[in-house]
Structures are given as structure tokens and as C-alpha cells.
Amino acid sequence: MQNMTTLIPLILMFVLFYFLLIRPQQKRQKSVRQMQSDLKKGDKIVTIGGLHGFIDSIDESKVVIKCGDGSRLTYDRNAIREVTESSKTAEV
């Protein structure tokens, strides 16, 4: 019985740790992977370095971003932080 009273707080701490830290992080990683796999030409994006631009072309691992001055920069697909406007919205 003494061992159970010592073990219960440890188990509760692990469960609390899982639901407050591990699970939300896994959800964020899943949503980022989904966003990066759904990228398409014409999407307005922001990179992890803060560069704003439009996707000019895309392949499996690289993205060519067209900047405001017309220059084209090549980035890894993983460097895209967020899509601020999808190409569907941009066309409308």
C-alpha cells in the first residue's frame, strides 16, 4: 500500500506532463507538416527568417519564392513558417 501512495503522484505528474506539453507539441508539428505539404504555386508565405513573398515554383524539397522586387530566391520547403494567403484566396 505504501508503494502505491508513492507511485500515484508520479503517474499523475507524467499524465499532466503529457497533456500539457507533449500532446500540444505533436499537434503543432503535425499541422506544420500538413501546411508544408499543401503548399502550391501562388501562395503568399512567410519564411522562418521573416521573408515575405509568393511561391513561384515548388518541388519535393525546394521552393522558389518571388519577392516584392521581382527577385527569386530558393529555399528548403521546411523553411516556410506560414501561409498568409492561399492561391485560391489570391485569385478571387
N, CA, C and O atoms as a MOPAC input file, in Angstrom:
PM7 MOZYME 1SCF
protein

 N      0.81700 1    -1.20100 1     0.00000 1
 C      0.00000 1     0.00000 1     0.00000 1
 C      0.86000 1     1.26400 1     0.00000 1
 O      0.51800 1     2.25200 1    -0.65100 1
 N      1.96700 1     1.23100 1     0.72500 1
 C      2.88200 1     2.37200 1     0.78400 1
 C      3.46100 1     2.67400 1    -0.59700 1
 O      3.62700 1     3.83900 1    -0.95900 1
 N      3.76700 1     1.63600 1    -1.36600 1
 C      4.32800 1     1.82900 1    -2.70600 1
 C      3.32300 1     2.49800 1    -3.63900 1
 O      3.71200 1     3.31000 1    -4.47800 1
 N      2.05300 1     2.17700 1    -3.50700 1
 C      1.02100 1     2.76800 1    -4.35900 1
 C      0.85800 1     4.26000 1    -4.06600 1
 O      0.66700 1     5.04700 1    -4.99200 1
 N      0.92800 1     4.65400 1    -2.81800 1
 C      0.77500 1     6.07100 1    -2.48800 1
 C      1.96500 1     6.88500 1    -2.99000 1
 O      1.83000 1     8.07800 1    -3.26300 1
 N      3.12200 1     6.25000 1    -3.11400 1
 C      4.29600 1     6.92000 1    -3.65000 1
 C      4.23900 1     6.97700 1    -5.17700 1
 O      4.71600 1     7.93300 1    -5.78800 1
 N      3.66100 1     5.95900 1    -5.77800 1
 C      3.62800 1     5.84100 1    -7.23400 1
 C      2.53300 1     6.71500 1    -7.87100 1
 O      2.71000 1     7.19800 1    -8.98900 1
 N      1.42100 1     6.91900 1    -7.18400 1
 C      0.28900 1     7.66500 1    -7.74600 1
 C      0.67500 1     9.10800 1    -8.10700 1
 O      0.34900 1     9.53600 1    -9.21400 1
 N      1.34300 1     9.87600 1    -7.25300 1
 C      1.72400 1    11.24100 1    -7.66500 1
 C      2.66700 1    11.25200 1    -8.86600 1
 O      2.59100 1    12.14700 1    -9.70800 1
 N      3.54700 1    10.27100 1    -8.94800 1
 C      4.45600 1    10.19000 1   -10.09300 1
 C      3.68200 1     9.94200 1   -11.38800 1
 O      3.97100 1    10.55500 1   -12.41600 1
 N      2.71900 1     9.05900 1   -11.33500 1
 C      1.89200 1     8.76900 1   -12.51600 1
 C      1.06500 1    10.00400 1   -12.89300 1
 O      0.95100 1    10.33300 1   -14.07400 1
 N      0.49700 1    10.67800 1   -11.91200 1
 C     -0.28400 1    11.89000 1   -12.18800 1
 C      0.58400 1    12.98100 1   -12.80800 1
 O      0.13200 1    13.69500 1   -13.70300 1
 N      1.80800 1    13.11600 1   -12.34800 1
 C      2.71400 1    14.11000 1   -12.93700 1
 C      3.02100 1    13.77200 1   -14.38700 1
 O      3.06100 1    14.66700 1   -15.23100 1
 N      3.24100 1    12.49000 1   -14.69300 1
 C      3.51400 1    12.09000 1   -16.07100 1
 C      2.31500 1    12.37200 1   -16.97100 1
 O      2.47600 1    12.88300 1   -18.07900 1
 N      1.11300 1    12.04100 1   -16.49700 1
 C     -0.10200 1    12.28600 1   -17.29100 1
 C     -0.28000 1    13.78700 1   -17.52800 1
 O     -0.58000 1    14.20800 1   -18.64600 1
 N     -0.09800 1    14.57900 1   -16.49800 1
 C     -0.20100 1    16.02900 1   -16.63000 1
 C      0.84800 1    16.57600 1   -17.59400 1
 O      0.54300 1    17.43200 1   -18.42500 1
 N      2.07100 1    16.09100 1   -17.48600 1
 C      3.15800 1    16.48800 1   -18.37800 1
 C      2.80800 1    16.15100 1   -19.82200 1
 O      3.04500 1    16.95700 1   -20.72200 1
 N      2.24600 1    14.96800 1   -20.04900 1
 C      1.88700 1    14.55000 1   -21.40500 1
 C      0.83000 1    15.48100 1   -22.00100 1
 O      0.98100 1    15.94800 1   -23.12900 1
 N     -0.24200 1    15.75100 1   -21.24600 1
 C     -1.34100 1    16.54300 1   -21.80000 1
 C     -1.02100 1    18.02500 1   -21.89900 1
 O     -1.61700 1    18.71700 1   -22.72500 1
 N     -0.11000 1    18.53300 1   -21.09600 1
 C      0.20900 1    19.95300 1   -21.15400 1
 C      1.37100 1    20.28200 1   -22.07600 1
 O      1.42600 1    21.39000 1   -22.61000 1
 N      2.30500 1    19.35400 1   -22.28300 1
 C      3.49300 1    19.66200 1   -23.07500 1
 C      3.65100 1    18.80500 1   -24.32500 1
 O      3.81500 1    19.33800 1   -25.42200 1
 N      3.60500 1    17.51500 1   -24.17500 1
 C      3.92400 1    16.62500 1   -25.30200 1
 C      2.82900 1    16.63800 1   -26.35600 1
 O      3.12600 1    16.80800 1   -27.53900 1
 N      1.58600 1    16.46500 1   -25.96600 1
 C      0.49300 1    16.37200 1   -26.92700 1
 C      0.31000 1    17.65900 1   -27.74300 1
 O      0.17200 1    17.57100 1   -28.96300 1
 N      0.30300 1    18.84800 1   -27.12700 1
 C      0.17700 1    20.06800 1   -27.94700 1
 C      1.34100 1    20.25100 1   -28.92600 1
 O      1.13300 1    20.72800 1   -30.04200 1
 N      2.55500 1    19.88200 1   -28.52800 1
 C      3.70400 1    19.99200 1   -29.42500 1
 C      3.54100 1    19.06500 1   -30.62300 1
 O      3.86200 1    19.44800 1   -31.74800 1
 N      3.04900 1    17.85300 1   -30.39700 1
 C      2.82100 1    16.92000 1   -31.50100 1
 C      1.75900 1    17.46100 1   -32.45600 1
 O      1.88600 1    17.30500 1   -33.67000 1
 N      0.72300 1    18.08900 1   -31.92700 1
 C     -0.31900 1    18.67600 1   -32.78300 1
 C      0.25100 1    19.80400 1   -33.63000 1
 O     -0.05600 1    19.90300 1   -34.81800 1
 N      1.08900 1    20.66700 1   -33.02200 1
 C      1.70000 1    21.76600 1   -33.78100 1
 C      2.59300 1    21.22200 1   -34.88900 1
 O      2.55200 1    21.72100 1   -36.01400 1
 N      3.40300 1    20.20100 1   -34.58700 1
 C      4.27900 1    19.62100 1   -35.60000 1
 C      3.46900 1    19.01700 1   -36.73400 1
 O      3.84300 1    19.14800 1   -37.89900 1
 N      2.37100 1    18.36100 1   -36.41300 1
 C      1.52700 1    17.75900 1   -37.43800 1
 C      0.90900 1    18.83500 1   -38.33100 1
 O      0.84700 1    18.66800 1   -39.54900 1
 N      0.45300 1    19.93700 1   -37.73500 1
 C     -0.15900 1    20.99800 1   -38.54400 1
 C      0.87600 1    21.69000 1   -39.42900 1
 O      0.55500 1    22.07600 1   -40.55300 1
 N      2.11500 1    21.85500 1   -38.94600 1
 C      3.17800 1    22.45300 1   -39.75900 1
 C      3.52500 1    21.53500 1   -40.93000 1
 O      3.67600 1    22.00200 1   -42.05900 1
 N      3.65200 1    20.23600 1   -40.67000 1
 C      3.93500 1    19.28300 1   -41.76000 1
 C      2.82300 1    19.30000 1   -42.79500 1
 O      3.09300 1    19.25200 1   -43.99500 1
 N      1.56400 1    19.36900 1   -42.33900 1
 C      0.43000 1    19.41200 1   -43.26400 1
 C      0.46300 1    20.68300 1   -44.09700 1
 O      0.23800 1    20.63200 1   -45.30600 1
 N      0.74200 1    21.82800 1   -43.47000 1
 C      0.81200 1    23.10100 1   -44.18900 1
 C      1.92000 1    23.05300 1   -45.23300 1
 O      1.72600 1    23.50200 1   -46.36300 1
 N      3.08500 1    22.51000 1   -44.86600 1
 C      4.20800 1    22.46500 1   -45.79900 1
 C      3.94700 1    21.49000 1   -46.94400 1
 O      4.45700 1    21.69400 1   -48.04600 1
 N      3.17600 1    20.45400 1   -46.71400 1
 C      2.87400 1    19.52900 1   -47.80700 1
 C      1.77400 1    20.07700 1   -48.72000 1
 O      1.67000 1    19.65900 1   -49.87300 1
 N      0.95700 1    21.00200 1   -48.22300 1
 C     -0.13400 1    21.58100 1   -49.01900 1
 C      0.26600 1    22.84400 1   -49.76900 1
 O     -0.59100 1    23.47800 1   -50.38500 1
 N      1.53100 1    23.23000 1   -49.73900 1
 C      1.97700 1    24.43800 1   -50.44000 1
 C      1.74500 1    24.30000 1   -51.93700 1
 O      1.91400 1    23.21900 1   -52.50200 1
 N      1.35900 1    25.39800 1   -52.57600 1
 C      1.17900 1    25.38100 1   -54.03100 1
 C      1.59700 1    26.72800 1   -54.61800 1
 O      1.72700 1    27.72600 1   -53.91000 1
 N      1.79500 1    26.72000 1   -55.89400 1
 C      2.24000 1    27.92200 1   -56.58900 1
 C      1.21600 1    29.03700 1   -56.39000 1
 O      0.01000 1    28.82000 1   -56.50900 1
 N      1.72000 1    30.23400 1   -56.08500 1
 C      0.86100 1    31.39000 1   -55.90400 1
 C      0.53700 1    31.69900 1   -54.44800 1
 O      0.01400 1    32.77300 1   -54.15000 1
 N      0.84100 1    30.77200 1   -53.53300 1
 C      0.59100 1    31.03300 1   -52.11700 1
 C      1.47900 1    32.15900 1   -51.62000 1
 O      2.66100 1    32.21900 1   -51.95800 1
 N      0.91300 1    33.04900 1   -50.82000 1
 C      1.69900 1    34.09600 1   -50.17300 1
 C      2.18600 1    33.51500 1   -48.85400 1
 O      1.38700 1    33.04900 1   -48.04300 1
 N      3.52000 1    33.54200 1   -48.63700 1
 C      4.10200 1    32.85400 1   -47.49700 1
 C      5.05700 1    33.76100 1   -46.72000 1
 O      5.43900 1    34.84000 1   -47.17200 1
 N      5.42600 1    33.27300 1   -45.52900 1
 C      6.45200 1    33.89300 1   -44.70600 1
 C      7.41800 1    32.78500 1   -44.31000 1
 O      6.99600 1    31.72100 1   -43.85700 1
 N      8.71700 1    33.03100 1   -44.47900 1
 C      9.71400 1    32.03000 1   -44.10300 1
 C     10.05500 1    32.17000 1   -42.62100 1
 O      9.62900 1    33.11800 1   -41.96100 1
 N     10.82600 1    31.21700 1   -42.11100 1
 C     11.23400 1    31.28400 1   -40.70400 1
 C     12.17600 1    32.44400 1   -40.45200 1
 O     12.35500 1    32.85700 1   -39.30600 1
 N     12.78100 1    32.97800 1   -41.50200 1
 C     13.65300 1    34.14000 1   -41.37600 1
 C     12.91700 1    35.45700 1   -41.53000 1
 O     13.51900 1    36.52100 1   -41.38800 1
 N     11.61100 1    35.40300 1   -41.82000 1
 C     10.80900 1    36.61800 1   -41.92300 1
 C     10.63300 1    37.14900 1   -43.33300 1
 O     10.05800 1    38.22400 1   -43.50600 1
 N     11.10900 1    36.43300 1   -44.35300 1
 C     10.95500 1    36.86500 1   -45.74200 1
 C      9.51700 1    36.64500 1   -46.19400 1
 O      8.97100 1    35.55400 1   -46.03300 1
 N      8.90700 1    37.67600 1   -46.75800 1
 C      7.55100 1    37.57900 1   -47.30000 1
 C      7.64800 1    37.48100 1   -48.81200 1
 O      8.46500 1    38.16400 1   -49.43000 1
 N      6.81600 1    36.63300 1   -49.41400 1
 C      6.82500 1    36.51300 1   -50.85800 1
 C      5.76700 1    35.54000 1   -51.34100 1
 O      4.94200 1    35.05500 1   -50.56700 1
 N      5.80900 1    35.26500 1   -52.63400 1
 C      4.88000 1    34.33800 1   -53.26600 1
 C      5.65300 1    33.14000 1   -53.78300 1
 O      6.79500 1    33.27800 1   -54.22200 1
 N      5.03800 1    31.96400 1   -53.73400 1
 C      5.68300 1    30.77400 1   -54.27500 1
 C      5.62000 1    30.85000 1   -55.78900 1
 O      4.54100 1    30.92900 1   -56.37600 1
 N      6.79500 1    30.82400 1   -56.41800 1
 C      6.88800 1    30.88700 1   -57.87500 1
 C      6.92700 1    29.48400 1   -58.47100 1
 O      6.30300 1    29.22300 1   -59.49900 1
 N      7.66300 1    28.58200 1   -57.82200 1
 C      7.66900 1    27.17800 1   -58.23400 1
 C      8.00700 1    26.33300 1   -57.01900 1
 O      8.55100 1    26.81800 1   -56.02700 1
 N      7.66800 1    25.05800 1   -57.12500 1
 C      7.82500 1    24.17500 1   -55.96700 1
 C      8.11300 1    22.76000 1   -56.45500 1
 O      7.56400 1    22.32000 1   -57.46600 1
 N      8.97900 1    22.04800 1   -55.72900 1
 C      9.18600 1    20.62500 1   -55.98600 1
 C      9.21500 1    19.90000 1   -54.64300 1
 O      8.77100 1    20.45600 1   -53.63800 1
 N      9.72400 1    18.67800 1   -54.60600 1
 C      9.67000 1    17.87100 1   -53.38900 1
 C     10.35300 1    18.52100 1   -52.19100 1
 O      9.82600 1    18.46400 1   -51.08000 1
 N     11.51600 1    19.13800 1   -52.39400 1
 C     12.26600 1    19.65600 1   -51.24900 1
 C     12.57200 1    21.14500 1   -51.32300 1
 O     12.97300 1    21.73300 1   -50.31800 1
 N     12.39800 1    21.76400 1   -52.46700 1
 C     12.76500 1    23.17700 1   -52.64800 1
 C     11.55500 1    23.99900 1   -53.06800 1
 O     10.62100 1    23.50700 1   -53.70000 1
 N     11.61100 1    25.27500 1   -52.68800 1
 C     10.57800 1    26.24000 1   -53.05900 1
 C     11.28100 1    27.47900 1   -53.59500 1
 O     12.21900 1    27.98100 1   -52.97700 1
 N     10.83100 1    27.97000 1   -54.74000 1
 C     11.36400 1    29.22700 1   -55.27800 1
 C     10.35400 1    30.31000 1   -54.92600 1
 O      9.18200 1    30.23200 1   -55.29400 1
 N     10.83500 1    31.33100 1   -54.19900 1
 C      9.96700 1    32.39800 1   -53.70500 1
 C     10.24600 1    33.66300 1   -54.49400 1
 O     11.39700 1    34.07100 1   -54.65200 1
 N      9.17600 1    34.28100 1   -54.99200 1
 C      9.29100 1    35.54800 1   -55.71000 1
 C      9.04900 1    36.66400 1   -54.70500 1
 O      8.00000 1    36.72400 1   -54.06300 1
 N     10.02800 1    37.54300 1   -54.57900 1
 C      9.95700 1    38.64500 1   -53.61800 1
 C      9.32000 1    39.87000 1   -54.26400 1
 O      9.01200 1    39.86600 1   -55.45600 1
 N      9.12900 1    40.90200 1   -53.47700 1
 C      8.47400 1    42.12500 1   -53.93900 1
 C      9.22600 1    42.83500 1   -55.04000 1
 O      8.60600 1    43.48200 1   -55.88400 1
 N     10.55200 1    42.73400 1   -55.05800 1
 C     11.32600 1    43.41500 1   -56.09400 1
 C     11.50800 1    42.56200 1   -57.34600 1
 O     12.22100 1    42.95900 1   -58.26800 1
 N     10.87200 1    41.40100 1   -57.38400 1
 C     10.94100 1    40.54100 1   -58.55600 1
 C     12.03100 1    39.49400 1   -58.49800 1
 O     12.10500 1    38.63400 1   -59.37600 1
 N     12.87700 1    39.54500 1   -57.48400 1
 C     13.93400 1    38.53300 1   -57.38100 1
 C     13.33700 1    37.20200 1   -56.94700 1
 O     12.30300 1    37.15200 1   -56.28100 1
 N     14.00900 1    36.13000 1   -57.33700 1
 C     13.56000 1    34.78000 1   -56.99900 1
 C     14.61900 1    34.12900 1   -56.11800 1
 O     15.79800 1    34.09100 1   -56.46900 1
 N     14.18600 1    33.62400 1   -54.98000 1
 C     15.08800 1    33.00100 1   -54.02000 1
 C     14.66500 1    31.56000 1   -53.80400 1
 O     13.47200 1    31.26400 1   -53.73900 1
 N     15.64300 1    30.65500 1   -53.69100 1
 C     15.35500 1    29.24700 1   -53.47000 1
 C     15.53600 1    28.91200 1   -51.99600 1
 O     16.56700 1    29.21800 1   -51.39700 1
 N     14.53100 1    28.28700 1   -51.42800 1
 C     14.53400 1    27.88900 1   -50.02500 1
 C     14.15800 1    26.41800 1   -49.91100 1
 O     13.52100 1    25.85900 1   -50.80300 1
 N     14.55400 1    25.80100 1   -48.81200 1
 C     14.04200 1    24.47400 1   -48.49100 1
 C     12.57500 1    24.60400 1   -48.13200 1
 O     12.14500 1    25.62800 1   -47.60100 1
 N     11.81800 1    23.57500 1   -48.42000 1
 C     10.39200 1    23.58900 1   -48.10400 1
 C     10.16700 1    23.73600 1   -46.59500 1
 O      9.17900 1    24.33000 1   -46.16300 1
 N     11.08900 1    23.19200 1   -45.80500 1
 C     10.96600 1    23.25900 1   -44.34400 1
 C     11.16000 1    24.66400 1   -43.80200 1
 O     10.85900 1    24.90600 1   -42.63300 1
 N     11.65000 1    25.60000 1   -44.60600 1
 C     11.88500 1    26.96700 1   -44.14800 1
 C     10.62600 1    27.82100 1   -44.19100 1
 O     10.66600 1    28.98400 1   -43.78800 1
 N      9.51300 1    27.28000 1   -44.66800 1
 C      8.26400 1    28.02900 1   -44.72800 1
 C      7.59200 1    27.96100 1   -43.36100 1
 O      7.28800 1    26.87700 1   -42.86400 1
 N      7.36200 1    29.13000 1   -42.75700 1
 C      6.74100 1    29.18000 1   -41.43200 1
 C      5.22200 1    29.18500 1   -41.51300 1
 O      4.55300 1    28.48100 1   -40.75600 1
 N      4.67400 1    29.98400 1   -42.43700 1
 C      3.22000 1    30.06300 1   -42.53000 1
 C      2.77900 1    30.53100 1   -43.90600 1
 O      3.52700 1    31.19000 1   -44.62800 1
 N      1.56300 1    30.18000 1   -44.24700 1
 C      0.92200 1    30.65900 1   -45.46900 1
 C     -0.02400 1    31.76800 1   -45.03700 1
 O     -0.97200 1    31.52300 1   -44.29100 1
 N      0.22900 1    32.98700 1   -45.50100 1
 C     -0.62000 1    34.10800 1   -45.10100 1
 C     -1.83900 1    34.25700 1   -46.00300 1
 O     -2.87000 1    34.78800 1   -45.58900 1
 N     -1.71100 1    33.78200 1   -47.23900 1
 C     -2.82700 1    33.85300 1   -48.17500 1
 C     -2.64800 1    32.73500 1   -49.18600 1
 O     -1.62400 1    32.66100 1   -49.86400 1
 N     -3.65400 1    31.85500 1   -49.28700 1
 C     -3.52700 1    30.75500 1   -50.24100 1
 C     -3.79000 1    31.25300 1   -51.65800 1
 O     -4.35400 1    32.32900 1   -51.85800 1
 N     -3.37500 1    30.46100 1   -52.62700 1
 C     -3.54500 1    30.88700 1   -54.02900 1
 C     -4.99900 1    30.97400 1   -54.41300 1
 O     -5.34200 1    31.75500 1   -55.30100 1
 N     -5.87300 1    30.20800 1   -53.78500 1
 C     -7.32200 1    30.29900 1   -54.06800 1
 C     -7.83600 1    31.68300 1   -53.66900 1
 O     -8.57800 1    32.32100 1   -54.41600 1
 N     -7.42800 1    32.13700 1   -52.47800 1
 C     -7.86100 1    33.45000 1   -51.99800 1
 C     -7.24100 1    34.56100 1   -52.83400 1
 O     -7.88600 1    35.57900 1   -53.08300 1
 N     -6.00200 1    34.37900 1   -53.26900 1
 C     -5.30000 1    35.40600 1   -54.04000 1
 C     -5.93700 1    35.61000 1   -55.40200 1
 O     -5.91200 1    36.71700 1   -55.94200 1
 N     -6.51700 1    34.53500 1   -55.97100 1
 C     -7.10900 1    34.63000 1   -57.30400 1
 C     -8.45600 1    35.33400 1   -57.27800 1
 O     -8.85700 1    35.92100 1   -58.28300 1
 N     -9.15900 1    35.29000 1   -56.16500 1
 C    -10.51200 1    35.85300 1   -56.07200 1
 C    -10.51000 1    37.32800 1   -55.95200 1
 O    -11.57400 1    37.94100 1   -55.86400 1

